[in-house]
């Protein structure tokens, strides 16, 4: 819970509330961004591992026939 001394009457209160709303929106956007970045990195690692496994397995029978 935030406590603030707000000057400027109702307009000051509205400005402070808007500031808090914007701070919350920024924090939400940052959390989503970091979560997606982490998920992207996990996917990249999985893809790299699968590509390495595929390369180590050699060409498939289907590719050999072509």
PDB file of N, H, CA, C and O in Angstrom:
ATOM      1  N   UNK A   1       0.848  -1.178   0.000  1.00  0.00           N
ATOM      2  CA  UNK A   1       0.000   0.000   0.000  1.00  0.00           C
ATOM      3  C   UNK A   1       0.884   1.229   0.000  1.00  0.00           C
ATOM      4  O   UNK A   1       1.819   1.339   0.794  1.00  0.00           O
ATOM      5  N   UNK A   2       0.580   2.157  -0.902  1.00  0.00           N
ATOM      6  H   UNK A   2      -0.179   2.068  -1.547  1.00  0.00           H
ATOM      7  CA  UNK A   2       1.356   3.379  -1.002  1.00  0.00           C
ATOM      8  C   UNK A   2       0.653   4.488  -0.237  1.00  0.00           C
ATOM      9  O   UNK A   2      -0.571   4.617  -0.261  1.00  0.00           O
ATOM     10  N   UNK A   3       1.460   5.272   0.433  1.00  0.00           N
ATOM     11  H   UNK A   3       2.454   5.168   0.453  1.00  0.00           H
ATOM     12  CA  UNK A   3       0.937   6.438   1.134  1.00  0.00           C
ATOM     13  C   UNK A   3       1.702   7.639   0.596  1.00  0.00           C
ATOM     14  O   UNK A   3       2.932   7.634   0.543  1.00  0.00           O
ATOM     15  N   UNK A   4       0.976   8.647   0.206  1.00  0.00           N
ATOM     16  H   UNK A   4      -0.023   8.652   0.249  1.00  0.00           H
ATOM     17  CA  UNK A   4       1.629   9.842  -0.329  1.00  0.00           C
ATOM     18  C   UNK A   4       0.918  11.077   0.181  1.00  0.00           C
ATOM     19  O   UNK A   4      -0.292  11.086   0.412  1.00  0.00           O
ATOM     20  N   UNK A   5       1.702  12.104   0.345  1.00  0.00           N
ATOM     21  H   UNK A   5       2.685  12.097   0.158  1.00  0.00           H
ATOM     22  CA  UNK A   5       1.119  13.407   0.656  1.00  0.00           C
ATOM     23  C   UNK A   5       0.969  14.107  -0.686  1.00  0.00           C
ATOM     24  O   UNK A   5       1.954  14.405  -1.361  1.00  0.00           O
ATOM     25  N   UNK A   6      -0.260  14.360  -1.056  1.00  0.00           N
ATOM     26  H   UNK A   6      -1.061  14.117  -0.508  1.00  0.00           H
ATOM     27  CA  UNK A   6      -0.550  14.918  -2.367  1.00  0.00           C
ATOM     28  C   UNK A   6      -1.048  16.336  -2.192  1.00  0.00           C
ATOM     29  O   UNK A   6      -1.965  16.604  -1.416  1.00  0.00           O
ATOM     30  N   UNK A   7      -0.417  17.248  -2.936  1.00  0.00           N
ATOM     31  H   UNK A   7       0.328  17.030  -3.567  1.00  0.00           H
ATOM     32  CA  UNK A   7      -0.876  18.634  -2.920  1.00  0.00           C
ATOM     33  C   UNK A   7      -1.599  18.906  -4.229  1.00  0.00           C
ATOM     34  O   UNK A   7      -1.417  18.185  -5.210  1.00  0.00           O
ATOM     35  N   UNK A   8      -2.392  19.914  -4.240  1.00  0.00           N
ATOM     36  H   UNK A   8      -2.540  20.500  -3.443  1.00  0.00           H
ATOM     37  CA  UNK A   8      -3.089  20.286  -5.463  1.00  0.00           C
ATOM     38  C   UNK A   8      -4.529  19.839  -5.487  1.00  0.00           C
ATOM     39  O   UNK A   8      -5.156  19.838  -6.547  1.00  0.00           O
ATOM     40  N   UNK A   9      -5.064  19.463  -4.357  1.00  0.00           N
ATOM     41  H   UNK A   9      -4.555  19.463  -3.497  1.00  0.00           H
ATOM     42  CA  UNK A   9      -6.473  19.103  -4.283  1.00  0.00           C
ATOM     43  C   UNK A   9      -6.792  17.873  -5.115  1.00  0.00           C
ATOM     44  O   UNK A   9      -5.976  16.963  -5.256  1.00  0.00           O
ATOM     45  N   UNK A  10      -8.013  17.872  -5.666  1.00  0.00           N
ATOM     46  H   UNK A  10      -8.676  18.612  -5.551  1.00  0.00           H
ATOM     47  CA  UNK A  10      -8.466  16.706  -6.429  1.00  0.00           C
ATOM     48  C   UNK A  10      -7.611  16.478  -7.673  1.00  0.00           C
ATOM     49  O   UNK A  10      -7.351  15.336  -8.052  1.00  0.00           O
ATOM     50  N   UNK A  11      -7.174  17.572  -8.309  1.00  0.00           N
ATOM     51  H   UNK A  11      -7.386  18.500  -8.001  1.00  0.00           H
ATOM     52  CA  UNK A  11      -6.337  17.422  -9.505  1.00  0.00           C
ATOM     53  C   UNK A  11      -5.009  16.755  -9.151  1.00  0.00           C
ATOM     54  O   UNK A  11      -4.512  15.928  -9.914  1.00  0.00           O
ATOM     55  N   UNK A  12      -4.439  17.101  -8.017  1.00  0.00           N
ATOM     56  H   UNK A  12      -4.843  17.774  -7.396  1.00  0.00           H
ATOM     57  CA  UNK A  12      -3.206  16.464  -7.567  1.00  0.00           C
ATOM     58  C   UNK A  12      -3.411  14.986  -7.275  1.00  0.00           C
ATOM     59  O   UNK A  12      -2.557  14.154  -7.583  1.00  0.00           O
ATOM     60  N   UNK A  13      -4.549  14.674  -6.682  1.00  0.00           N
ATOM     61  H   UNK A  13      -5.242  15.350  -6.432  1.00  0.00           H
ATOM     62  CA  UNK A  13      -4.872  13.262  -6.399  1.00  0.00           C
ATOM     63  C   UNK A  13      -5.030  12.495  -7.702  1.00  0.00           C
ATOM     64  O   UNK A  13      -4.542  11.372  -7.825  1.00  0.00           O
ATOM     65  N   UNK A  14      -5.709  13.094  -8.677  1.00  0.00           N
ATOM     66  H   UNK A  14      -6.105  14.006  -8.578  1.00  0.00           H
ATOM     67  CA  UNK A  14      -5.880  12.426  -9.977  1.00  0.00           C
ATOM     68  C   UNK A  14      -4.525  12.182 -10.645  1.00  0.00           C
ATOM     69  O   UNK A  14      -4.280  11.103 -11.185  1.00  0.00           O
ATOM     70  N   UNK A  15      -3.649  13.188 -10.605  1.00  0.00           N
ATOM     71  H   UNK A  15      -3.848  14.064 -10.166  1.00  0.00           H
ATOM     72  CA  UNK A  15      -2.311  13.029 -11.194  1.00  0.00           C
ATOM     73  C   UNK A  15      -1.541  11.918 -10.507  1.00  0.00           C
ATOM     74  O   UNK A  15      -0.898  11.108 -11.174  1.00  0.00           O
ATOM     75  N   UNK A  16      -1.596  11.866  -9.183  1.00  0.00           N
ATOM     76  H   UNK A  16      -2.118  12.524  -8.640  1.00  0.00           H
ATOM     77  CA  UNK A  16      -0.867  10.836  -8.438  1.00  0.00           C
ATOM     78  C   UNK A  16      -1.421   9.446  -8.756  1.00  0.00           C
ATOM     79  O   UNK A  16      -0.662   8.494  -8.937  1.00  0.00           O
ATOM     80  N   UNK A  17      -2.749   9.337  -8.823  1.00  0.00           N
ATOM     81  H   UNK A  17      -3.366  10.110  -8.677  1.00  0.00           H
ATOM     82  CA  UNK A  17      -3.349   8.045  -9.158  1.00  0.00           C
ATOM     83  C   UNK A  17      -2.932   7.623 -10.552  1.00  0.00           C
ATOM     84  O   UNK A  17      -2.611   6.456 -10.774  1.00  0.00           O
ATOM     85  N   UNK A  18      -2.931   8.556 -11.496  1.00  0.00           N
ATOM     86  H   UNK A  18      -3.191   9.504 -11.315  1.00  0.00           H
ATOM     87  CA  UNK A  18      -2.518   8.240 -12.868  1.00  0.00           C
ATOM     88  C   UNK A  18      -1.055   7.794 -12.889  1.00  0.00           C
ATOM     89  O   UNK A  18      -0.699   6.868 -13.619  1.00  0.00           O
ATOM     90  N   UNK A  19      -0.217   8.439 -12.102  1.00  0.00           N
ATOM     91  H   UNK A  19      -0.506   9.191 -11.510  1.00  0.00           H
ATOM     92  CA  UNK A  19       1.197   8.049 -12.024  1.00  0.00           C
ATOM     93  C   UNK A  19       1.314   6.623 -11.513  1.00  0.00           C
ATOM     94  O   UNK A  19       2.070   5.824 -12.066  1.00  0.00           O
ATOM     95  N   UNK A  20       0.577   6.302 -10.469  1.00  0.00           N
ATOM     96  H   UNK A  20      -0.036   6.952 -10.019  1.00  0.00           H
ATOM     97  CA  UNK A  20       0.623   4.936  -9.925  1.00  0.00           C
ATOM     98  C   UNK A  20       0.100   3.925 -10.935  1.00  0.00           C
ATOM     99  O   UNK A  20       0.642   2.827 -11.065  1.00  0.00           O
ATOM    100  N   UNK A  21      -0.969   4.305 -11.658  1.00  0.00           N
ATOM    101  H   UNK A  21      -1.410   5.196 -11.552  1.00  0.00           H
ATOM    102  CA  UNK A  21      -1.506   3.416 -12.694  1.00  0.00           C
ATOM    103  C   UNK A  21      -0.456   3.154 -13.777  1.00  0.00           C
ATOM    104  O   UNK A  21      -0.273   2.019 -14.216  1.00  0.00           O
ATOM    105  N   UNK A  22       0.232   4.221 -14.199  1.00  0.00           N
ATOM    106  H   UNK A  22       0.084   5.143 -13.842  1.00  0.00           H
ATOM    107  CA  UNK A  22       1.268   4.066 -15.227  1.00  0.00           C
ATOM    108  C   UNK A  22       2.432   3.219 -14.710  1.00  0.00           C
ATOM    109  O   UNK A  22       2.964   2.382 -15.439  1.00  0.00           O
ATOM    110  N   UNK A  23       2.824   3.432 -13.465  1.00  0.00           N
ATOM    111  H   UNK A  23       2.391   4.111 -12.872  1.00  0.00           H
ATOM    112  CA  UNK A  23       3.902   2.621 -12.886  1.00  0.00           C
ATOM    113  C   UNK A  23       3.515   1.145 -12.871  1.00  0.00           C
ATOM    114  O   UNK A  23       4.345   0.283 -13.160  1.00  0.00           O
ATOM    115  N   UNK A  24       2.273   0.854 -12.540  1.00  0.00           N
ATOM    116  H   UNK A  24       1.599   1.554 -12.305  1.00  0.00           H
ATOM    117  CA  UNK A  24       1.801  -0.530 -12.513  1.00  0.00           C
ATOM    118  C   UNK A  24       1.786  -1.118 -13.927  1.00  0.00           C
ATOM    119  O   UNK A  24       2.178  -2.268 -14.126  1.00  0.00           O
ATOM    120  N   UNK A  25       1.333  -0.324 -14.914  1.00  0.00           N
ATOM    121  H   UNK A  25       1.015   0.610 -14.752  1.00  0.00           H
ATOM    122  CA  UNK A  25       1.324  -0.794 -16.299  1.00  0.00           C
ATOM    123  C   UNK A  25       2.740  -1.078 -16.796  1.00  0.00           C
ATOM    124  O   UNK A  25       2.972  -2.074 -17.481  1.00  0.00           O
ATOM    125  N   UNK A  26       3.680  -0.208 -16.453  1.00  0.00           N
ATOM    126  H   UNK A  26       3.491   0.601 -15.896  1.00  0.00           H
ATOM    127  CA  UNK A  26       5.076  -0.419 -16.849  1.00  0.00           C
ATOM    128  C   UNK A  26       5.620  -1.687 -16.203  1.00  0.00           C
ATOM    129  O   UNK A  26       6.286  -2.482 -16.867  1.00  0.00           O
ATOM    130  N   UNK A  27       5.349  -1.883 -14.936  1.00  0.00           N
ATOM    131  H   UNK A  27       4.809  -1.238 -14.396  1.00  0.00           H
ATOM    132  CA  UNK A  27       5.820  -3.084 -14.238  1.00  0.00           C
ATOM    133  C   UNK A  27       5.221  -4.342 -14.867  1.00  0.00           C
ATOM    134  O   UNK A  27       5.915  -5.347 -15.022  1.00  0.00           O
ATOM    135  N   UNK A  28       3.942  -4.293 -15.227  1.00  0.00           N
ATOM    136  H   UNK A  28       3.379  -3.477 -15.101  1.00  0.00           H
ATOM    137  CA  UNK A  28       3.297  -5.436 -15.882  1.00  0.00           C
ATOM    138  C   UNK A  28       3.946  -5.719 -17.235  1.00  0.00           C
ATOM    139  O   UNK A  28       4.223  -6.873 -17.563  1.00  0.00           O
ATOM    140  N   UNK A  29       4.189  -4.672 -18.016  1.00  0.00           N
ATOM    141  H   UNK A  29       3.965  -3.734 -17.749  1.00  0.00           H
ATOM    142  CA  UNK A  29       4.800  -4.837 -19.333  1.00  0.00           C
ATOM    143  C   UNK A  29       6.217  -5.392 -19.209  1.00  0.00           C
ATOM    144  O   UNK A  29       6.617  -6.250 -19.997  1.00  0.00           O
ATOM    145  N   UNK A  30       6.976  -4.912 -18.232  1.00  0.00           N
ATOM    146  H   UNK A  30       6.652  -4.215 -17.592  1.00  0.00           H
ATOM    147  CA  UNK A  30       8.335  -5.427 -18.016  1.00  0.00           C
ATOM    148  C   UNK A  30       8.308  -6.898 -17.634  1.00  0.00           C
ATOM    149  O   UNK A  30       9.123  -7.684 -18.116  1.00  0.00           O
ATOM    150  N   UNK A  31       7.378  -7.267 -16.773  1.00  0.00           N
ATOM    151  H   UNK A  31       6.717  -6.628 -16.381  1.00  0.00           H
ATOM    152  CA  UNK A  31       7.268  -8.671 -16.353  1.00  0.00           C
ATOM    153  C   UNK A  31       6.959  -9.564 -17.548  1.00  0.00           C
ATOM    154  O   UNK A  31       7.557 -10.628 -17.704  1.00  0.00           O
ATOM    155  N   UNK A  32       6.021  -9.129 -18.393  1.00  0.00           N
ATOM    156  H   UNK A  32       5.535  -8.264 -18.266  1.00  0.00           H
ATOM    157  CA  UNK A  32       5.667  -9.897 -19.585  1.00  0.00           C
ATOM    158  C   UNK A  32       6.867  -9.997 -20.519  1.00  0.00           C
ATOM    159  O   UNK A  32       7.154 -11.070 -21.050  1.00  0.00           O
ATOM    160  N   UNK A  33       7.565  -8.891 -20.720  1.00  0.00           N
ATOM    161  H   UNK A  33       7.332  -8.020 -20.288  1.00  0.00           H
ATOM    162  CA  UNK A  33       8.731  -8.880 -21.594  1.00  0.00           C
ATOM    163  C   UNK A  33       9.798  -9.840 -21.108  1.00  0.00           C
ATOM    164  O   UNK A  33      10.329 -10.621 -21.898  1.00  0.00           O
ATOM    165  N   UNK A  34      10.124  -9.800 -19.825  1.00  0.00           N
ATOM    166  H   UNK A  34       9.693  -9.166 -19.184  1.00  0.00           H
ATOM    167  CA  UNK A  34      11.155 -10.680 -19.280  1.00  0.00           C
ATOM    168  C   UNK A  34      10.724 -12.141 -19.333  1.00  0.00           C
ATOM    169  O   UNK A  34      11.544 -13.025 -19.582  1.00  0.00           O
ATOM    170  N   UNK A  35       9.435 -12.394 -19.099  1.00  0.00           N
ATOM    171  H   UNK A  35       8.769 -11.675 -18.897  1.00  0.00           H
ATOM    172  CA  UNK A  35       8.923 -13.766 -19.169  1.00  0.00           C
ATOM    173  C   UNK A  35       9.046 -14.299 -20.590  1.00  0.00           C
ATOM    174  O   UNK A  35       9.484 -15.430 -20.798  1.00  0.00           O
ATOM    175  N   UNK A  36       8.662 -13.486 -21.561  1.00  0.00           N
ATOM    176  H   UNK A  36       8.306 -12.567 -21.391  1.00  0.00           H
ATOM    177  CA  UNK A  36       8.739 -13.918 -22.961  1.00  0.00           C
ATOM    178  C   UNK A  36      10.187 -14.084 -23.398  1.00  0.00           C
ATOM    179  O   UNK A  36      10.509 -15.000 -24.155  1.00  0.00           O
ATOM    180  N   UNK A  37      11.056 -13.208 -22.927  1.00  0.00           N
ATOM    181  H   UNK A  37      10.795 -12.464 -22.312  1.00  0.00           H
ATOM    182  CA  UNK A  37      12.467 -13.339 -23.279  1.00  0.00           C
ATOM    183  C   UNK A  37      13.028 -14.641 -22.728  1.00  0.00           C
ATOM    184  O   UNK A  37      13.798 -15.324 -23.403  1.00  0.00           O
ATOM    185  N   UNK A  38      12.648 -14.985 -21.510  1.00  0.00           N
ATOM    186  H   UNK A  38      12.023 -14.430 -20.961  1.00  0.00           H
ATOM    187  CA  UNK A  38      13.111 -16.241 -20.906  1.00  0.00           C
ATOM    188  C   UNK A  38      12.559 -17.429 -21.679  1.00  0.00           C
ATOM    189  O   UNK A  38      13.278 -18.396 -21.929  1.00  0.00           O
ATOM    190  N   UNK A  39      11.282 -17.362 -22.061  1.00  0.00           N
ATOM    191  H   UNK A  39      10.698 -16.576 -21.858  1.00  0.00           H
ATOM    192  CA  UNK A  39      10.678 -18.456 -22.834  1.00  0.00           C
ATOM    193  C   UNK A  39      11.348 -18.586 -24.193  1.00  0.00           C
ATOM    194  O   UNK A  39      11.561 -19.698 -24.676  1.00  0.00           O
ATOM    195  N   UNK A  40      11.684 -17.455 -24.816  1.00  0.00           N
ATOM    196  H   UNK A  40      11.512 -16.551 -24.423  1.00  0.00           H
ATOM    197  CA  UNK A  40      12.360 -17.474 -26.110  1.00  0.00           C
ATOM    198  C   UNK A  40      13.720 -18.130 -25.982  1.00  0.00           C
ATOM    199  O   UNK A  40      14.113 -18.923 -26.838  1.00  0.00           O
ATOM    200  N   UNK A  41      14.437 -17.809 -24.927  1.00  0.00           N
ATOM    201  H   UNK A  41      14.118 -17.165 -24.232  1.00  0.00           H
ATOM    202  CA  UNK A  41      15.762 -18.399 -24.726  1.00  0.00           C
ATOM    203  C   UNK A  41      15.657 -19.908 -24.505  1.00  0.00           C
ATOM    204  O   UNK A  41      16.485 -20.663 -25.014  1.00  0.00           O
ATOM    205  N   UNK A  42      14.667 -20.348 -23.763  1.00  0.00           N
ATOM    206  H   UNK A  42      13.995 -19.735 -23.349  1.00  0.00           H
ATOM    207  CA  UNK A  42      14.455 -21.786 -23.554  1.00  0.00           C
ATOM    208  C   UNK A  42      14.179 -22.466 -24.893  1.00  0.00           C
ATOM    209  O   UNK A  42      14.725 -23.533 -25.173  1.00  0.00           O
ATOM    210  N   UNK A  43      13.331 -21.849 -25.720  1.00  0.00           N
ATOM    211  H   UNK A  43      12.887 -20.982 -25.492  1.00  0.00           H
ATOM    212  CA  UNK A  43      13.018 -22.426 -27.030  1.00  0.00           C
ATOM    213  C   UNK A  43      14.258 -22.476 -27.917  1.00  0.00           C
ATOM    214  O   UNK A  43      14.468 -23.455 -28.633  1.00  0.00           O
ATOM    215  N   UNK A  44      15.079 -21.431 -27.876  1.00  0.00           N
ATOM    216  H   UNK A  44      14.908 -20.636 -27.295  1.00  0.00           H
ATOM    217  CA  UNK A  44      16.312 -21.425 -28.673  1.00  0.00           C
ATOM    218  C   UNK A  44      17.236 -22.561 -28.248  1.00  0.00           C
ATOM    219  O   UNK A  44      17.827 -23.243 -29.085  1.00  0.00           O
ATOM    220  N   UNK A  45      17.350 -22.752 -26.949  1.00  0.00           N
ATOM    221  H   UNK A  45      16.870 -22.198 -26.269  1.00  0.00           H
ATOM    222  CA  UNK A  45      18.207 -23.822 -26.435  1.00  0.00           C
ATOM    223  C   UNK A  45      17.682 -25.181 -26.872  1.00  0.00           C
ATOM    224  O   UNK A  45      18.453 -26.034 -27.310  1.00  0.00           O
ATOM    225  N   UNK A  46      16.371 -25.386 -26.756  1.00  0.00           N
ATOM    226  H   UNK A  46      15.745 -24.693 -26.400  1.00  0.00           H
ATOM    227  CA  UNK A  46      15.778 -26.664 -27.181  1.00  0.00           C
ATOM    228  C   UNK A  46      16.009 -26.887 -28.673  1.00  0.00           C
ATOM    229  O   UNK A  46      16.367 -27.987 -29.093  1.00  0.00           O
ATOM    230  N   UNK A  47      15.804 -25.838 -29.471  1.00  0.00           N
ATOM    231  H   UNK A  47      15.514 -24.944 -29.130  1.00  0.00           H
ATOM    232  CA  UNK A  47      15.999 -25.948 -30.909  1.00  0.00           C
ATOM    233  C   UNK A  47      17.450 -26.283 -31.238  1.00  0.00           C
ATOM    234  O   UNK A  47      17.715 -27.144 -32.077  1.00  0.00           O
ATOM    235  N   UNK A  48      18.378 -25.615 -30.588  1.00  0.00           N
ATOM    236  H   UNK A  48      18.162 -24.916 -29.906  1.00  0.00           H
ATOM    237  CA  UNK A  48      19.808 -25.886 -30.804  1.00  0.00           C
ATOM    238  C   UNK A  48      20.138 -27.334 -30.456  1.00  0.00           C
ATOM    239  O   UNK A  48      20.854 -28.008 -31.197  1.00  0.00           O
ATOM    240  N   UNK A  49      19.615 -27.809 -29.329  1.00  0.00           N
ATOM    241  H   UNK A  49      19.034 -27.262 -28.727  1.00  0.00           H
ATOM    242  CA  UNK A  49      19.861 -29.193 -28.913  1.00  0.00           C
ATOM    243  C   UNK A  49      19.291 -30.184 -29.923  1.00  0.00           C
ATOM    244  O   UNK A  49      19.943 -31.172 -30.264  1.00  0.00           O
ATOM    245  N   UNK A  50      18.076 -29.923 -30.402  1.00  0.00           N
ATOM    246  H   UNK A  50      17.546 -29.121 -30.125  1.00  0.00           H
ATOM    247  CA  UNK A  50      17.473 -30.809 -31.388  1.00  0.00           C
ATOM    248  C   UNK A  50      18.241 -30.789 -32.707  1.00  0.00           C
ATOM    249  O   UNK A  50      18.420 -31.828 -33.342  1.00  0.00           O
ATOM    250  N   UNK A  51      18.691 -29.613 -33.113  1.00  0.00           N
ATOM    251  H   UNK A  51      18.546 -28.769 -32.597  1.00  0.00           H
ATOM    252  CA  UNK A  51      19.484 -29.520 -34.339  1.00  0.00           C
ATOM    253  C   UNK A  51      20.797 -30.296 -34.198  1.00  0.00           C
ATOM    254  O   UNK A  51      21.234 -30.961 -35.137  1.00  0.00           O
ATOM    255  N   UNK A  52      21.418 -30.206 -33.030  1.00  0.00           N
ATOM    256  H   UNK A  52      21.063 -29.666 -32.267  1.00  0.00           H
ATOM    257  CA  UNK A  52      22.656 -30.952 -32.778  1.00  0.00           C
ATOM    258  C   UNK A  52      22.396 -32.454 -32.796  1.00  0.00           C
ATOM    259  O   UNK A  52      23.191 -33.213 -33.350  1.00  0.00           O
ATOM    260  N   UNK A  53      21.286 -32.889 -32.195  1.00  0.00           N
ATOM    261  H   UNK A  53      20.640 -32.272 -31.745  1.00  0.00           H
ATOM    262  CA  UNK A  53      20.937 -34.310 -32.200  1.00  0.00           C
ATOM    263  C   UNK A  53      20.680 -34.798 -33.622  1.00  0.00           C
ATOM    264  O   UNK A  53      21.091 -35.896 -33.995  1.00  0.00           O
ATOM    265  N   UNK A  54      19.996 -33.973 -34.410  1.00  0.00           N
ATOM    266  H   UNK A  54      19.662 -33.080 -34.107  1.00  0.00           H
ATOM    267  CA  UNK A  54      19.706 -34.332 -35.790  1.00  0.00           C
ATOM    268  C   UNK A  54      20.998 -34.445 -36.596  1.00  0.00           C
ATOM    269  O   UNK A  54      21.169 -35.381 -37.377  1.00  0.00           O
ATOM    270  N   UNK A  55      21.891 -33.501 -36.407  1.00  0.00           N
ATOM    271  H   UNK A  55      21.752 -32.740 -35.773  1.00  0.00           H
ATOM    272  CA  UNK A  55      23.170 -33.543 -37.124  1.00  0.00           C
ATOM    273  C   UNK A  55      23.972 -34.771 -36.712  1.00  0.00           C
ATOM    274  O   UNK A  55      24.617 -35.399 -37.553  1.00  0.00           O
ATOM    275  N   UNK A  56      23.941 -35.117 -35.439  1.00  0.00           N
ATOM    276  H   UNK A  56      23.417 -34.608 -34.756  1.00  0.00           H
ATOM    277  CA  UNK A  56      24.695 -36.272 -34.946  1.00  0.00           C
ATOM    278  C   UNK A  56      24.097 -37.581 -35.455  1.00  0.00           C
ATOM    279  O   UNK A  56      24.817 -38.565 -35.627  1.00  0.00           O
ATOM    280  N   UNK A  57      22.792 -37.602 -35.696  1.00  0.00           N
ATOM    281  H   UNK A  57      22.207 -36.803 -35.556  1.00  0.00           H
ATOM    282  CA  UNK A  57      22.130 -38.814 -36.161  1.00  0.00           C
ATOM    283  C   UNK A  57      22.449 -39.102 -37.621  1.00  0.00           C
ATOM    284  O   UNK A  57      22.282 -40.235 -38.074  1.00  0.00           O
ATOM    285  N   UNK A  58      22.899 -38.113 -38.356  1.00  0.00           N
ATOM    286  H   UNK A  58      23.035 -37.193 -37.989  1.00  0.00           H
ATOM    287  CA  UNK A  58      23.211 -38.320 -39.760  1.00  0.00           C
ATOM    288  C   UNK A  58      21.968 -38.201 -40.613  1.00  0.00           C
ATOM    289  O   UNK A  58      20.871 -37.963 -40.108  1.00  0.00           O
ATOM    290  N   UNK A  59      22.149 -38.371 -41.917  1.00  0.00           N
ATOM    291  H   UNK A  59      23.039 -38.565 -42.328  1.00  0.00           H
ATOM    292  CA  UNK A  59      21.005 -38.213 -42.816  1.00  0.00           C
ATOM    293  C   UNK A  59      20.007 -39.349 -42.648  1.00  0.00           C
ATOM    294  O   UNK A  59      20.370 -40.494 -42.378  1.00  0.00           O
ATOM    295  N   UNK A  60      18.746 -38.995 -42.816  1.00  0.00           N
ATOM    296  H   UNK A  60      18.452 -38.064 -43.035  1.00  0.00           H
ATOM    297  CA  UNK A  60      17.701 -40.010 -42.698  1.00  0.00           C
ATOM    298  C   UNK A  60      17.659 -40.851 -43.963  1.00  0.00           C
ATOM    299  O   UNK A  60      18.239 -40.479 -44.983  1.00  0.00           O
ATOM    300  N   UNK A  61      16.981 -41.966 -43.895  1.00  0.00           N
ATOM    301  H   UNK A  61      16.510 -42.268 -43.067  1.00  0.00           H
ATOM    302  CA  UNK A  61      16.851 -42.852 -45.053  1.00  0.00           C
ATOM    303  C   UNK A  61      16.173 -42.112 -46.203  1.00  0.00           C
ATOM    304  O   UNK A  61      16.561 -42.280 -47.359  1.00  0.00           O
ATOM    305  N   UNK A  62      15.169 -41.299 -45.899  1.00  0.00           N
ATOM    306  H   UNK A  62      14.854 -41.163 -44.960  1.00  0.00           H
ATOM    307  CA  UNK A  62      14.467 -40.553 -46.930  1.00  0.00           C
ATOM    308  C   UNK A  62      15.403 -39.590 -47.643  1.00  0.00           C
ATOM    309  O   UNK A  62      15.337 -39.464 -48.866  1.00  0.00           O
ATOM    310  N   UNK A  63      16.271 -38.909 -46.905  1.00  0.00           N
ATOM    311  H   UNK A  63      16.323 -39.012 -45.912  1.00  0.00           H
ATOM    312  CA  UNK A  63      17.195 -37.972 -47.512  1.00  0.00           C
ATOM    313  C   UNK A  63      18.250 -38.708 -48.348  1.00  0.00           C
ATOM    314  O   UNK A  63      18.689 -38.193 -49.376  1.00  0.00           O
ATOM    315  N   UNK A  64      18.653 -39.888 -47.922  1.00  0.00           N
ATOM    316  H   UNK A  64      18.296 -40.307 -47.087  1.00  0.00           H
ATOM    317  CA  UNK A  64      19.634 -40.655 -48.672  1.00  0.00           C
ATOM    318  C   UNK A  64      19.102 -41.047 -50.035  1.00  0.00           C
ATOM    319  O   UNK A  64      19.853 -41.077 -51.010  1.00  0.00           O
ATOM    320  N   UNK A  65      17.798 -41.351 -50.114  1.00  0.00           N
ATOM    321  H   UNK A  65      17.188 -41.326 -49.322  1.00  0.00           H
ATOM    322  CA  UNK A  65      17.198 -41.805 -51.356  1.00  0.00           C
ATOM    323  C   UNK A  65      17.041 -40.688 -52.360  1.00  0.00           C
ATOM    324  O   UNK A  65      16.972 -40.949 -53.561  1.00  0.00           O
ATOM    325  N   UNK A  66      16.984 -39.451 -51.902  1.00  0.00           N
ATOM    326  H   UNK A  66      17.040 -39.239 -50.927  1.00  0.00           H
ATOM    327  CA  UNK A  66      16.767 -38.327 -52.821  1.00  0.00           C
ATOM    328  C   UNK A  66      17.995 -37.960 -53.522  1.00  0.00           C
ATOM    329  O   UNK A  66      17.990 -37.034 -54.333  1.00  0.00           O
TER     330      UNK A  66
END
